[in-house]
Amino acid sequence: MIIITSLAYLSTFFYLLFPNSSLAKYILTGFLGSMIVNALFPHLLASIMLKRYAPGVLTGILLNIPINSLILYQFFQNHELTFKTLLLSTLAVGIVLLGLIPILFKVGKSLTTQIY
């Protein structure tokens, strides 16, 4: 979780440093879109299906969706983003993040067994 969050902050920082960079914008908007999708699937969906709270639902619903949507809305209002670009960047960043999850679990497990 810390690594993914750090990557999100770095993508924001990268965009702020290089606001004219298409790559920086695509990475940032991809992260924003991925976090919105992640709030809905699996977090909200898991809460509904399991009929109990799934960790991350409140953060996703109360913070990620509204704030990320507002930022994306601003990109659309300024004509800096199209729906197609948002979809493609969300898909690309989402695939990278999904690929990182098993690696990060292995690293985390390895680190915890070394500590104990």
C-alpha distances in whole Angstrom, upper triangle without the diagonal:
4,5,5,6,8,10,11,12,14,15,17,18,20,21,23,24,26,26,29,27,26,24,22,22,22,18,18,19,17,14,16,17,14,12,16,16,13,14,17,16,15,14,18,19,18,19,23,23,22,24,21,18,15,12,11,14,16,13,13,17,18,16,14,18,20,19,18,21,23,22,23,26,27,26,29,31,32,32,29,28,29,28,28,26,23,23,23,21,18,19,19,16,15,16,14,11,12,14,11,9,12,12,9,10,13,12,10,13,16,15,15,18,20,19,21
4,6,5,6,9,10,10,12,14,15,16,18,20,21,22,24,25,28,26,26,23,21,22,22,18,17,19,18,15,16,19,16,14,18,19,16,17,20,20,18,17,21,23,22,23,26,27,26,27,25,21,18,15,14,17,18,15,16,19,19,17,16,19,21,19,19,22,24,22,23,27,27,27,29,31,31,32,29,28,30,29,29,27,24,25,25,22,20,21,20,17,17,18,16,13,15,16,12,12,14,14,10,12,15,13,11,15,16,14,15,19,19,18,21
4,5,5,6,9,10,10,12,14,15,16,18,20,21,22,23,26,23,23,20,18,20,19,16,16,18,16,13,16,18,15,14,18,18,16,17,21,20,19,19,22,24,23,24,27,28,27,29,27,24,20,17,16,19,20,17,17,21,22,19,17,20,22,20,19,22,24,22,23,26,27,26,28,31,31,31,28,27,28,28,28,25,23,23,23,20,18,19,18,14,15,16,13,10,13,13,9,10,13,11,8,11,13,11,11,14,15,14,16,19,19,19,22
4,5,5,6,9,10,11,13,14,15,17,19,20,21,22,24,22,21,18,17,18,17,13,13,15,13,10,12,14,11,10,14,15,12,14,17,17,16,16,19,21,20,22,25,25,25,27,25,22,19,16,14,17,18,15,14,18,19,16,14,17,19,17,16,19,21,19,19,23,24,23,25,28,28,28,25,23,25,24,24,22,19,20,19,16,15,16,15,11,11,13,11,8,10,12,9,9,12,12,9,12,15,14,13,16,18,17,19,22,22,22,25
4,5,5,6,9,10,11,12,14,16,17,18,20,20,23,22,22,19,16,17,17,14,12,15,14,10,11,14,12,10,14,15,13,14,17,18,17,16,19,21,21,22,25,26,26,27,25,21,19,15,13,16,16,13,13,17,17,14,12,15,17,15,14,17,19,17,18,22,22,21,24,26,26,27,24,23,25,24,25,22,20,21,21,18,16,18,17,13,14,16,14,11,14,15,12,12,16,15,13,15,18,16,15,19,20,19,20,23,24,23,26
4,5,5,6,9,10,10,12,14,15,16,18,19,22,20,21,18,15,17,17,13,13,15,15,11,13,16,15,13,17,18,16,18,21,21,21,20,23,25,25,26,29,30,30,31,29,25,22,19,17,20,20,16,17,20,20,17,15,18,20,17,16,20,21,18,20,23,23,22,25,27,27,28,25,24,26,26,26,23,21,22,22,18,17,19,18,14,15,17,14,12,15,16,13,14,17,16,13,16,18,16,15,19,20,18,20,23,23,23,26
4,5,5,6,9,10,10,12,14,15,16,17,20,17,18,15,12,14,14,10,10,13,12,9,12,14,12,12,16,17,15,17,20,20,20,20,23,25,25,26,29,30,30,31,29,26,23,20,18,20,21,18,17,20,21,18,15,18,20,17,15,19,20,17,18,22,22,20,23,26,25,25,22,21,23,23,23,20,18,19,19,15,14,16,14,11,12,14,11,10,13,14,11,13,16,15,13,16,18,16,17,20,21,20,22,25,25,25,28
4,5,5,6,9,10,11,12,14,15,16,18,17,17,14,12,12,12,9,7,10,10,6,8,11,10,9,13,14,13,15,18,18,19,18,21,23,23,24,27,28,29,30,28,25,22,19,16,18,19,15,14,17,18,14,12,14,16,14,12,15,16,14,15,18,18,17,20,22,22,23,20,19,21,21,21,18,16,17,17,14,13,15,14,10,12,15,12,11,14,15,13,14,18,17,15,18,21,19,19,23,24,23,24,28,28,28,30
4,5,5,6,9,10,11,12,14,15,18,17,17,15,12,13,14,11,9,12,13,10,11,14,14,12,16,18,17,17,21,22,22,21,23,26,26,27,30,31,31,32,30,27,24,21,18,20,20,16,16,19,19,15,13,16,17,14,13,17,17,14,16,19,18,18,21,23,22,23,20,20,23,23,24,21,18,21,20,17,16,19,18,14,16,18,16,14,18,19,16,17,21,20,18,20,23,21,20,24,25,24,25,29,28,28,31
4,5,5,6,9,10,10,12,13,16,14,16,13,10,12,13,10,9,13,13,11,13,16,15,15,18,20,19,20,23,24,24,24,26,28,29,30,32,34,34,35,33,30,27,24,21,23,23,20,19,22,22,19,16,19,20,17,15,19,19,16,17,21,20,19,22,24,23,24,20,20,23,23,24,20,19,21,20,16,16,19,17,13,16,18,15,14,18,18,16,18,21,19,17,21,23,20,21,24,25,23,26,29,28,28,31
4,5,5,6,9,10,10,11,14,12,12,10,7,9,9,6,5,9,10,8,10,13,13,13,16,17,17,19,22,22,23,23,25,27,28,29,31,33,33,34,33,30,27,24,21,23,23,20,19,21,22,18,15,18,19,16,13,16,17,14,14,18,17,15,19,21,20,20,17,16,19,20,20,17,15,17,16,13,13,16,14,11,14,16,13,13,17,17,16,18,21,20,18,22,24,22,23,26,27,26,28,31,31,31,34
4,5,5,6,9,10,10,13,12,13,12,8,9,11,9,6,9,11,9,10,13,14,13,16,18,18,19,22,23,24,23,25,27,28,29,31,33,34,35,33,30,27,24,21,23,22,19,18,20,20,16,14,16,17,13,12,15,15,11,13,16,15,14,17,19,18,19,16,16,19,20,21,17,16,18,18,14,15,18,17,14,16,19,17,16,19,21,19,20,24,23,21,24,27,25,25,29,30,28,30,33,33,33,36
4,5,5,6,9,10,13,12,14,13,9,11,13,11,9,13,14,12,13,17,17,17,19,22,21,22,25,26,27,27,28,31,32,32,35,36,37,38,36,32,30,27,24,26,25,21,21,24,23,19,17,20,20,16,15,18,18,14,16,19,17,16,20,21,20,21,18,19,22,23,24,20,19,22,21,17,18,21,19,16,19,21,19,18,22,23,20,22,26,24,22,26,28,25,26,29,30,28,30,33,33,32,36
4,5,5,6,8,11,9,11,9,6,9,11,9,8,12,13,12,14,17,17,18,20,22,22,24,26,27,28,28,30,32,33,34,36,37,38,39,38,34,32,29,26,28,27,24,23,26,25,22,19,21,22,19,17,19,19,16,17,20,18,16,20,21,19,20,17,17,20,22,22,18,18,20,19,16,17,19,17,15,18,20,17,17,21,22,20,22,25,24,22,26,28,26,26,30,30,29,31,34,34,34,37
4,5,5,5,8,7,9,9,5,6,9,8,7,10,12,12,12,15,17,17,19,21,22,23,25,26,28,27,29,31,32,33,35,37,38,39,37,34,32,29,26,27,27,23,22,24,24,20,18,20,20,17,15,17,16,13,13,16,14,12,16,18,16,16,13,14,17,19,20,16,15,18,18,14,16,19,17,15,18,20,18,18,22,23,22,24,27,26,25,28,30,28,29,32,33,32,34,37,37,37,40
4,6,5,9,10,12,12,9,9,13,12,10,13,15,14,15,18,19,19,21,23,24,25,27,29,30,29,31,33,34,35,37,39,40,40,39,35,33,30,27,28,28,24,23,25,24,21,19,21,20,17,16,18,17,13,15,17,15,14,17,18,16,18,14,16,20,22,23,19,18,22,21,18,19,22,21,18,21,24,22,21,25,26,24,26,30,28,27,30,32,30,30,34,35,33,35,38,38,37,41
4,6,9,9,12,12,9,11,14,13,12,15,17,17,18,21,22,22,24,26,26,27,30,31,32,32,34,36,37,38,40,42,42,43,42,38,36,33,30,31,31,27,27,29,28,24,22,24,24,21,19,22,21,17,18,21,18,17,20,21,19,20,17,18,22,24,25,21,21,24,23,19,21,24,22,20,23,25,22,23,26,27,25,27,31,29,27,31,32,30,31,35,35,33,35,39,38,37,41
4,5,5,9,9,7,9,12,12,11,14,16,16,17,20,21,22,24,26,26,28,30,31,32,32,34,36,37,38,40,42,43,44,42,39,37,34,31,32,32,28,27,29,29,25,23,25,25,21,19,21,21,17,17,20,17,15,19,20,17,18,14,16,19,22,22,18,19,22,20,17,20,22,20,19,22,24,22,22,26,26,25,28,31,29,28,32,33,31,32,36,36,35,37,40,39,39,43
4,6,8,10,7,7,11,12,11,12,15,16,16,18,20,21,22,24,25,27,29,30,32,31,33,35,36,37,39,41,42,43,41,38,36,34,30,31,31,27,26,28,27,24,22,23,22,19,17,19,18,14,15,17,14,12,15,16,13,14,11,13,17,19,20,16,17,20,19,16,18,21,20,18,22,24,22,23,26,27,26,28,32,31,30,33,35,33,34,37,38,37,39,42,42,41,45
4,6,9,8,8,11,13,12,14,16,18,18,20,22,23,24,26,27,29,31,32,33,34,35,37,38,40,41,43,44,45,44,41,38,36,33,34,34,30,29,30,30,27,25,25,25,22,20,21,20,16,16,18,15,13,16,17,13,13,10,13,16,19,19,16,17,20,19,16,19,22,20,19,23,25,23,24,28,28,28,30,33,32,31,35,37,35,36,39,40,39,41,44,44,44,47
4,5,5,6,9,10,11,12,14,16,17,18,20,21,23,24,26,27,29,30,31,32,33,35,37,38,40,41,42,44,42,40,37,35,31,33,33,29,28,30,30,27,24,25,25,22,20,21,21,17,16,19,17,14,17,18,15,15,11,13,16,18,18,14,15,18,17,14,17,19,17,16,20,21,20,21,25,25,24,27,30,29,28,32,33,32,33,37,37,36,39,41,41,41,45
4,5,5,6,9,10,10,12,14,15,16,18,20,21,22,24,26,27,28,29,30,32,33,35,36,37,39,40,42,41,38,35,34,30,31,32,29,27,28,29,26,23,23,24,21,18,19,20,16,15,17,16,12,15,17,14,13,10,10,13,15,14,11,12,15,13,11,14,16,14,14,18,19,18,20,23,23,23,26,29,28,28,31,33,32,33,36,37,36,39,41,41,42,45
4,5,5,6,9,10,10,12,14,15,16,18,20,21,22,24,26,26,27,28,30,31,33,35,36,37,39,40,39,36,33,32,28,30,31,27,25,28,28,25,22,23,24,21,18,20,20,17,16,19,18,14,17,19,17,16,13,12,15,16,15,11,12,15,12,10,13,14,12,12,15,16,15,17,20,20,20,23,25,24,24,28,29,28,30,33,33,33,35,38,38,38,41
4,6,5,6,9,10,11,12,14,15,17,19,20,21,23,25,25,27,27,29,30,32,33,35,36,38,39,38,35,32,30,26,28,28,25,23,25,26,22,20,21,22,19,16,18,18,14,14,17,16,13,16,18,16,16,12,13,15,17,17,13,13,16,14,11,13,15,13,12,15,17,15,16,20,20,20,22,25,24,24,27,29,27,28,32,32,31,34,37,36,37,40
4,6,5,6,8,10,10,12,14,15,17,18,20,21,23,24,25,26,27,29,31,32,33,35,36,37,36,34,31,29,26,26,27,24,22,24,24,21,18,18,19,17,14,15,15,12,11,14,13,9,12,15,13,13,9,9,12,14,14,10,10,13,12,9,11,14,13,12,15,17,16,17,20,21,21,23,26,26,25,28,30,29,30,33,34,34,36,39,39,39,42
4,5,5,6,8,10,10,12,14,15,16,18,20,21,21,23,24,26,27,29,30,31,33,34,36,35,32,29,28,25,26,26,23,21,23,24,21,18,18,19,17,14,15,16,13,11,15,14,11,13,16,15,14,10,9,11,12,11,8,8,10,9,6,8,11,9,9,12,14,13,14,17,18,19,21,24,24,23,26,28,28,29,32,33,32,35,37,38,38,41
4,6,5,6,9,10,10,12,14,15,16,18,20,20,22,22,24,26,27,29,30,31,33,34,33,30,27,26,22,24,25,21,19,22,23,20,16,17,19,17,13,15,17,14,12,16,16,13,16,19,18,17,13,12,14,15,14,11,10,12,10,7,8,11,9,7,10,12,11,12,15,16,15,18,21,20,20,23,25,24,25,28,29,29,31,34,34,34,37
4,5,5,6,9,10,11,13,14,15,17,19,20,21,21,23,25,26,27,29,31,32,33,32,29,26,24,21,22,22,19,17,19,20,17,14,15,16,13,10,12,13,10,10,13,13,11,14,16,16,16,12,11,14,14,15,12,10,12,12,9,9,12,11,9,12,14,13,13,16,18,17,19,22,22,21,24,26,25,26,29,30,29,31,34,35,35,37
4,5,5,6,8,10,11,12,14,15,17,18,20,20,21,23,25,26,27,29,31,32,31,28,25,24,21,21,22,19,16,18,19,16,13,13,14,12,9,10,12,9,7,11,11,9,11,14,14,13,11,9,11,11,12,9,6,9,10,7,7,10,11,9,11,14,14,14,16,18,18,20,23,23,23,25,28,27,28,31,32,32,33,36,37,37,39
4,5,5,6,9,10,10,12,14,16,16,18,19,20,21,23,25,26,27,29,30,29,27,24,23,19,20,21,19,16,18,20,17,13,14,16,14,11,12,14,12,10,14,15,12,14,17,17,16,14,11,12,12,11,9,7,8,8,4,4,7,7,5,7,10,10,10,13,15,15,17,20,20,20,22,25,25,25,28,29,29,31,34,35,35,37
4,5,5,6,9,10,10,12,14,15,16,17,18,20,21,23,24,26,27,28,27,24,21,20,16,17,19,16,13,16,17,14,11,12,14,12,9,12,14,11,11,14,15,14,16,19,19,19,16,14,15,15,15,13,10,11,11,8,6,9,9,6,7,11,10,9,12,14,14,15,18,19,18,20,23,22,22,25,27,27,28,31,32,32,34
4,5,5,6,9,10,11,13,14,16,16,17,19,21,22,23,25,26,27,26,23,21,19,16,16,17,14,11,13,14,12,8,9,11,9,5,8,10,8,7,11,12,11,13,16,17,17,15,13,14,13,15,12,9,11,12,9,8,11,12,9,10,14,14,12,15,17,17,17,21,22,20,23,26,25,25,28,30,29,30,33,34,34,36
4,5,5,6,9,10,11,12,14,15,16,17,19,21,21,23,25,26,25,23,20,19,16,16,17,15,12,14,15,13,10,9,12,11,7,8,11,10,8,11,14,12,13,16,17,17,15,12,13,11,12,11,7,8,10,8,5,8,10,9,8,12,13,12,14,17,17,17,21,22,21,23,26,26,26,29,31,31,32,34,36,36,38
4,5,5,6,9,10,10,12,13,14,15,17,19,20,21,23,24,23,21,18,17,14,15,16,14,11,14,16,14,10,10,13,13,10,11,14,13,12,15,17,16,17,20,21,20,18,15,16,14,14,13,10,10,11,9,5,8,9,7,5,9,10,9,10,13,14,14,17,18,18,19,22,23,22,25,27,27,28,31,32,33,34
4,5,5,6,9,10,11,11,12,14,16,17,19,20,21,22,21,18,16,14,11,12,13,11,8,10,12,10,7,8,11,10,8,10,13,12,12,15,17,16,18,20,22,22,20,17,18,16,17,16,12,13,14,12,9,11,13,10,9,12,13,10,12,15,15,14,18,19,18,19,22,22,22,24,27,26,27,30,31,31,33
4,5,5,7,9,11,10,11,13,15,16,17,19,20,21,20,18,16,15,12,11,12,11,7,9,11,10,6,5,9,10,7,8,11,12,11,13,16,15,16,19,21,21,19,16,17,14,16,16,12,12,14,13,9,12,14,12,11,14,16,13,14,18,18,17,21,22,21,22,25,26,25,27,30,30,30,33,35,35,36
4,5,5,6,8,9,10,11,13,15,15,17,19,20,20,18,15,15,13,12,14,13,9,11,14,13,10,9,12,13,11,11,15,15,13,16,19,18,18,21,23,22,21,18,17,15,16,15,12,11,13,12,9,10,13,11,9,12,14,12,12,16,17,16,19,21,20,21,24,25,24,27,29,29,30,32,34,34,36
4,5,5,6,7,9,10,11,13,14,16,17,18,18,15,12,12,9,10,12,11,8,10,13,12,9,9,13,14,12,13,17,17,16,18,21,20,21,24,25,25,23,21,21,18,19,18,15,14,16,14,11,12,14,12,9,12,13,11,10,14,14,13,16,18,17,18,21,22,21,23,26,26,26,29,31,31,32
4,6,7,5,6,9,10,11,13,14,16,16,15,13,11,10,7,6,9,8,5,6,10,10,7,7,11,12,11,12,15,16,16,18,20,21,21,24,25,26,24,22,22,19,21,20,17,16,18,17,13,15,17,15,13,16,17,14,14,18,18,16,19,21,20,20,23,24,23,25,28,28,27,30,32,32,33
4,6,6,5,6,9,10,10,12,14,15,15,13,11,12,10,8,11,11,8,8,12,12,10,9,12,14,13,13,17,18,17,18,21,22,22,24,26,26,25,22,22,19,20,20,17,16,18,18,14,15,18,16,13,16,18,16,15,19,19,18,20,23,22,22,25,27,25,27,30,30,30,33,35,35,36
3,5,6,6,8,10,11,11,13,15,15,14,11,12,11,10,13,13,10,11,15,15,13,12,16,17,16,16,20,20,19,21,24,24,24,27,29,28,27,23,23,20,20,21,18,16,18,17,14,14,17,15,12,14,16,14,13,16,17,15,18,21,20,19,23,24,23,25,28,28,28,31,33,33,34
4,6,5,6,8,10,10,11,13,13,12,9,10,10,9,13,13,11,12,16,16,14,14,17,19,17,18,22,22,21,23,26,26,26,29,31,31,29,26,26,23,23,23,20,18,20,19,16,16,18,17,13,15,17,14,12,16,16,14,16,19,18,17,21,23,21,22,26,26,26,28,31,31,31
4,5,5,6,9,10,11,12,11,9,6,7,6,5,9,10,8,9,13,13,12,12,16,17,16,17,20,21,21,23,26,26,26,29,31,31,29,27,27,24,25,25,21,20,22,21,17,18,20,18,15,17,19,16,15,18,18,15,18,21,19,18,22,23,21,23,26,26,26,28,31,30,31
4,5,5,6,9,10,10,10,9,7,9,8,6,9,11,8,8,12,13,12,11,15,17,16,17,20,21,21,22,25,26,26,28,30,31,30,27,26,23,25,25,22,20,23,22,19,19,22,20,17,20,22,19,18,21,22,19,21,24,23,22,26,27,25,27,30,30,29,32,34,34,34
4,5,5,6,8,10,11,10,9,12,11,9,13,14,12,12,15,17,15,14,18,20,19,19,22,24,23,24,27,28,27,30,32,32,31,28,27,24,25,26,22,21,23,23,19,19,22,21,17,19,22,19,17,21,22,19,21,24,23,22,26,28,26,27,30,31,30,32,35,35,35
4,5,5,6,8,8,8,6,9,10,9,13,14,13,13,17,18,17,17,20,22,21,22,25,26,25,27,30,30,30,33,35,35,34,31,30,27,28,28,25,23,25,25,21,21,24,22,19,20,22,19,17,21,21,18,20,23,22,20,24,26,24,24,28,28,27,29,32,32,32
4,6,5,5,5,5,5,9,10,8,10,13,12,12,15,17,17,16,19,21,21,22,25,26,26,27,30,31,31,33,36,36,35,32,31,28,30,30,27,25,28,27,23,24,26,24,21,23,25,22,20,24,24,21,22,26,24,23,26,28,26,26,30,30,29,31,34,33,33
4,6,5,7,8,9,12,13,10,13,16,14,13,16,19,18,17,20,23,22,22,25,27,27,28,31,31,31,33,36,36,35,32,31,28,29,30,27,25,28,28,24,24,27,26,23,24,27,24,22,26,26,23,25,28,27,26,29,31,29,29,33,33,32,34,37,37,37
4,6,8,10,10,14,15,13,16,18,17,16,20,22,21,20,23,26,25,25,28,30,29,30,33,34,33,36,38,38,37,34,33,30,30,31,28,26,28,29,25,24,27,26,23,24,26,24,22,25,26,23,24,27,26,25,28,30,28,28,32,33,31,33,36,36,36
4,5,8,8,12,14,13,16,18,17,17,20,22,22,21,24,27,26,27,30,31,31,32,35,36,36,38,40,40,39,36,36,32,33,34,31,29,31,31,27,27,29,28,24,26,27,25,22,25,26,22,23,27,26,23,27,29,27,27,30,31,29,31,34,34,33
4,7,9,13,15,12,15,18,17,16,19,22,22,21,23,26,26,26,29,31,31,32,35,36,36,38,40,41,40,37,36,33,34,35,32,30,32,32,28,29,31,30,26,28,30,27,25,28,29,25,26,30,28,26,30,32,29,29,33,33,32,34,37,36,35
4,6,10,12,10,12,15,16,15,17,20,20,20,23,25,25,26,28,30,30,32,34,35,36,38,40,40,39,37,36,33,35,35,32,30,33,32,28,29,31,29,26,28,29,26,24,27,27,24,25,28,26,24,28,29,27,27,31,31,29,31,34,33,32
4,6,9,7,9,12,12,12,14,16,17,17,20,22,22,23,26,27,28,29,32,33,33,35,37,38,37,34,34,32,33,33,29,29,31,30,26,27,29,27,24,26,27,23,22,26,25,22,23,26,24,22,26,27,24,25,29,29,27,29,32,31,31
4,6,6,9,11,11,12,14,16,15,16,19,21,21,22,25,26,26,28,30,31,32,34,36,36,35,32,32,30,31,31,27,26,28,27,23,24,26,23,20,22,23,20,19,22,21,18,20,23,20,19,22,24,21,22,26,26,24,27,29,28,28
4,6,8,9,10,11,13,14,14,15,18,19,19,21,23,24,25,27,29,30,31,33,35,35,34,31,32,29,31,30,26,26,28,26,22,23,25,22,19,22,22,18,18,21,20,16,19,21,18,17,21,21,19,20,23,23,21,24,27,26,26
4,6,5,6,9,10,10,10,12,15,15,15,17,20,20,21,23,25,26,27,29,31,32,30,28,28,26,28,27,23,23,25,23,19,21,22,19,17,20,20,16,17,20,18,16,19,21,18,17,21,22,19,21,24,24,23,26,28,27,28
4,6,5,6,8,10,10,10,13,15,15,16,19,20,20,22,25,25,26,28,30,31,30,27,28,25,27,27,23,23,25,23,20,21,23,21,18,21,22,18,18,22,21,18,21,24,21,21,25,25,23,25,28,27,26,29,32,31,31
4,5,5,6,8,9,10,12,13,14,16,18,19,20,22,24,25,26,28,30,31,30,28,28,26,28,28,24,24,27,25,22,24,25,23,21,24,24,21,21,25,23,21,24,26,23,23,27,27,25,27,30,29,28,31,33,32,32
4,6,5,5,6,9,10,11,12,14,16,17,18,20,21,23,24,26,27,29,27,25,27,25,27,26,22,23,25,22,19,22,23,20,18,22,22,18,19,23,21,19,22,24,21,21,25,25,23,25,28,27,26,30,31,30,31
4,6,6,5,6,9,10,10,12,14,15,16,17,20,21,22,23,25,26,25,23,23,21,23,23,19,19,21,20,16,18,20,18,16,19,20,16,17,21,20,18,21,23,21,21,25,25,23,26,29,28,27,31,32,32,33
4,6,6,6,7,10,11,11,13,15,16,17,19,21,21,23,25,26,25,23,24,22,24,24,20,20,23,21,18,20,23,20,18,22,23,20,20,24,23,22,25,27,25,25,29,29,27,29,32,31,31,34,36,35,36
4,6,7,7,9,11,11,13,15,16,17,19,21,22,23,25,26,26,24,25,23,26,25,21,22,25,23,20,23,25,22,21,24,25,22,23,26,25,24,27,29,26,26,30,30,28,30,33,32,32,35,37,35,37
4,6,6,6,8,10,11,12,14,15,17,18,20,21,23,24,23,22,23,22,24,23,19,21,23,21,18,21,23,20,19,22,23,20,21,24,23,22,25,27,24,25,29,28,26,29,32,30,30,34,35,34,35
4,6,6,6,8,10,10,12,14,15,16,18,19,21,22,21,19,20,19,21,20,16,17,19,17,14,17,19,16,15,19,19,16,18,21,20,19,23,24,22,23,27,26,25,28,30,29,29,33,34,33,35
4,6,5,6,8,10,10,12,14,15,16,18,20,21,20,18,19,17,19,19,15,16,18,17,14,17,19,17,16,19,20,18,19,23,22,21,25,26,24,25,29,29,28,30,33,32,32,36,37,36,38
4,6,5,6,9,10,10,12,14,15,16,18,20,19,18,19,18,21,20,16,18,21,19,17,20,22,20,19,23,23,21,23,26,25,25,28,30,27,29,32,32,31,33,36,35,35,38,40,39,40
4,5,5,6,9,10,11,13,14,15,17,19,18,17,18,18,21,19,16,18,20,18,16,19,21,18,18,22,22,20,22,25,24,24,28,28,26,28,31,31,29,32,35,33,34,37,38,37,39
4,5,5,6,8,10,11,12,14,16,17,15,14,15,15,17,16,12,14,16,14,12,16,17,15,15,19,19,17,19,22,22,22,25,26,24,26,29,29,28,31,33,32,33,36,37,37,39
4,5,5,6,9,10,10,12,14,15,14,13,14,13,16,15,12,13,16,15,13,16,18,17,16,20,21,19,21,24,24,24,28,29,27,29,32,32,31,34,36,36,36,39,41,40,42
4,5,5,6,9,10,10,12,14,14,13,15,15,18,17,14,16,19,17,16,19,21,19,20,23,24,22,24,27,27,27,31,31,30,31,35,34,33,36,39,38,38,42,43,42,44
4,5,5,7,9,10,11,13,11,11,13,14,17,15,12,15,17,15,14,18,19,17,18,22,22,20,23,25,25,25,29,30,28,30,33,32,32,35,37,36,37,40,41,40,43
4,5,5,6,9,10,11,10,8,10,10,13,11,9,12,14,12,12,15,17,15,16,20,20,19,22,24,24,25,29,29,28,30,33,33,32,35,37,37,38,41,42,41,44
4,5,5,6,9,10,10,9,10,11,14,13,11,14,17,15,15,18,20,19,20,23,24,23,25,28,28,28,32,33,32,34,37,36,36,39,41,40,41,44,45,45,47
4,5,5,6,8,9,9,12,13,16,15,13,16,18,16,17,20,21,20,21,25,25,24,27,29,29,30,34,34,32,35,38,37,37,40,42,41,42,45,46,45,48
4,6,5,6,5,6,9,10,13,11,10,14,15,13,14,18,18,18,19,22,23,22,25,27,27,28,32,32,31,34,36,36,36,39,40,40,41,44,45,45,47
4,5,5,6,5,7,8,11,11,10,13,15,14,15,18,19,19,20,23,24,24,26,29,29,30,34,34,33,36,38,38,38,41,43,42,44,47,47,47,50
4,5,8,8,10,12,15,14,14,17,19,18,19,22,23,22,24,27,28,27,30,32,32,33,37,37,36,39,41,41,41,44,46,45,46,49,50,50,52
4,5,8,10,13,16,14,14,18,19,18,19,22,23,22,24,27,27,27,30,32,32,34,37,37,36,39,41,41,41,44,45,45,46,49,50,50,52
4,6,7,11,13,12,12,15,17,16,18,20,21,21,23,26,26,27,29,31,31,33,36,37,36,39,41,41,41,44,46,45,47,50,50,50,53
4,7,10,12,10,10,14,14,13,15,18,18,18,21,23,23,24,26,28,28,30,33,33,33,36,38,37,38,41,42,42,43,46,47,47,50
4,7,8,6,7,10,11,10,12,15,15,16,18,20,21,21,24,25,26,28,31,31,31,34,36,36,36,39,41,40,42,45,45,46,48
4,5,5,6,9,10,11,12,14,15,16,18,20,21,22,24,26,27,28,31,32,32,34,37,37,37,40,42,42,43,46,47,47,49
4,5,5,6,9,10,10,12,14,15,16,18,20,21,22,24,25,27,30,31,31,33,35,35,36,38,40,40,42,44,46,46,48
4,5,5,6,9,10,11,12,14,15,17,18,20,21,23,24,26,28,29,30,32,34,35,35,38,39,40,41,44,45,46,48
4,5,5,6,8,10,10,12,14,15,17,18,20,21,22,24,27,28,28,30,32,33,33,36,37,38,39,42,43,44,46
4,6,5,6,8,10,10,12,14,15,16,18,20,21,22,25,26,26,28,31,31,31,34,36,36,37,40,41,41,43
4,6,5,6,9,10,10,12,14,15,16,18,20,21,24,25,25,27,29,30,31,33,35,35,37,39,40,41,43
4,5,5,6,9,10,11,12,14,15,17,18,20,23,23,24,26,28,29,30,32,34,34,36,38,39,40,42
4,5,5,6,8,10,11,12,14,15,17,18,21,22,22,24,26,27,28,30,32,32,34,36,37,38,40
4,6,5,6,8,10,10,12,14,15,16,19,20,20,22,25,25,26,28,30,30,32,34,35,36,38
4,6,5,6,9,10,10,12,14,15,18,19,20,22,24,25,25,28,29,30,32,34,35,36,38
4,5,5,6,9,10,11,13,15,17,18,18,21,23,23,24,27,28,29,30,33,34,35,37
4,5,5,6,9,10,11,13,16,16,16,18,21,21,22,24,26,26,28,30,31,32,34
4,5,5,6,8,10,11,14,15,15,17,19,20,21,23,25,25,27,29,30,31,33
4,5,5,6,9,10,12,13,14,16,18,19,20,22,24,25,26,28,30,31,33
4,5,5,6,9,11,11,12,15,16,17,18,20,21,22,24,26,27,28,31
4,5,5,6,10,10,10,12,15,15,16,18,20,20,22,24,25,26,28
4,5,5,8,10,10,12,14,15,16,18,19,21,22,24,25,26,28
4,6,7,7,9,11,12,13,15,17,18,19,21,23,24,26,27
4,6,5,6,9,10,10,12,14,15,16,18,20,21,22,24
4,5,5,6,9,10,10,12,14,15,16,18,20,21,23
4,5,5,6,9,10,10,12,14,15,17,18,20,21
4,5,5,6,9,10,11,12,14,16,17,19,20
4,5,5,6,8,10,10,12,14,15,16,18
4,5,5,6,8,10,10,12,14,15,17
4,5,5,6,9,10,11,12,14,16
4,5,5,6,9,10,11,12,15
4,5,5,6,9,10,11,13
4,5,5,6,9,10,11
4,6,5,6,9,10
4,6,5,6,9
4,5,5,6
4,5,5
4,6
4
